[in-house]
Amino acid sequence: MIEKTLKNIAERILALDEASLSGLWEKYKARLEDFDTTEEWERATIIFFIINSVKVKNNIFNKQIINRQNKASQSKRTPLDIPSYLKRIK
């Protein structure tokens, strides 16, 4: 039950736009720093970390895509890409 609920929450969060979330980051950071013992503060804390989670996830995702593209382009080297100081020996 809990895992299903968390998966549903994750699906809803993934549907949100990072740019829109980033616009709220300062608001929730300020609220997080203004500690009190209310449920409003607790919700603001969770929202702040959700925003950070989306940003971190996208950062990791983008870096991995770039790494894979770089590896793919390196594996497509042709024999003409061999440095000129190397000579083929038959």
SVG drawing of the C-alpha trace seen along z (x, -y; Angstrom):
<svg xmlns="http://www.w3.org/2000/svg" viewBox="-2 -33 57 41">
<polyline fill="none" stroke="black" stroke-width="0.4" points="0.0,0.0 2.7,-2.5 4.9,-1.6 2.0,-2.0 1.2,-5.4 4.8,-6.4 4.9,-5.3 1.8,-7.3 3.3,-10.4 6.5,-9.9 4.4,-9.6 2.7,-12.9 6.0,-14.6 7.6,-13.4 4.8,-15.0 5.7,-18.5 8.0,-20.9 11.4,-21.5 11.4,-25.1 8.1,-25.7 9.4,-23.9 12.6,-25.9 10.6,-29.0 9.2,-27.9 12.6,-26.8 13.4,-30.2 10.0,-30.4 10.2,-27.0 13.9,-27.5 12.9,-30.6 10.0,-28.8 12.3,-25.9 14.8,-28.3 12.0,-29.9 11.5,-26.9 8.4,-26.4 6.6,-23.3 3.6,-23.6 2.4,-21.2 2.7,-24.0 6.5,-24.0 6.7,-20.2 4.9,-20.4 7.1,-23.2 10.1,-21.0 8.9,-18.1 8.1,-20.3 11.6,-21.8 13.2,-18.4 10.9,-17.2 12.0,-20.2 15.6,-19.4 15.1,-15.7 13.7,-16.6 16.7,-18.9 19.2,-16.2 17.4,-13.5 17.5,-15.7 21.1,-16.5 22.1,-12.9 19.9,-12.0 21.5,-14.7 25.0,-13.7 24.4,-10.1 22.9,-11.0 25.9,-13.1 28.3,-10.3 26.5,-7.8 26.6,-10.1 30.3,-10.7 31.0,-7.0 28.9,-6.3 30.8,-8.9 34.2,-7.6 33.2,-4.0 32.4,-5.3 35.9,-6.3 37.1,-5.5 40.6,-4.3 41.3,-7.9 41.0,-9.0 44.3,-7.1 46.9,-9.6 49.4,-10.3 52.4,-9.2 51.1,-5.6 51.9,-3.4 50.2,-0.2 52.5,2.8 51.7,5.7"/>
</svg>
